[in-house]
Amino acid sequence: MAGVWRDFVVAVFTAFRHRDERAIADERRRAVERLAEETIRREQRATDPPE
C-alpha cells in the first residue's frame, strides 16, 4: 500500500514540475519575441529618413 502512495506522490510532484518547466519555457519564448520586436522597431527607426 505504501508503494501506491509513493507512486501517487511522485506523479503529483512530476506533474507540477513539468507544468513549471512549461511556464518557464513559455516566458522565455515571450521574452525572445519582445526582444525581436524591439530590435525590429529600433532598426526601422535607424533606417527611416527623418520627416
Sequence and secondary structure as in RCSB ss.txt:
>XXXX:A:sequence
MAGVWRDFVVAVFTAFRHRDERAIADERRRAVERLAEETIRREQRATDPPE
>XXXX:A:secstr
 HHHHHHHHHHHHHHHHHHHHHHHHHHHHHHHHHHHHHHHHHHHHHHS   
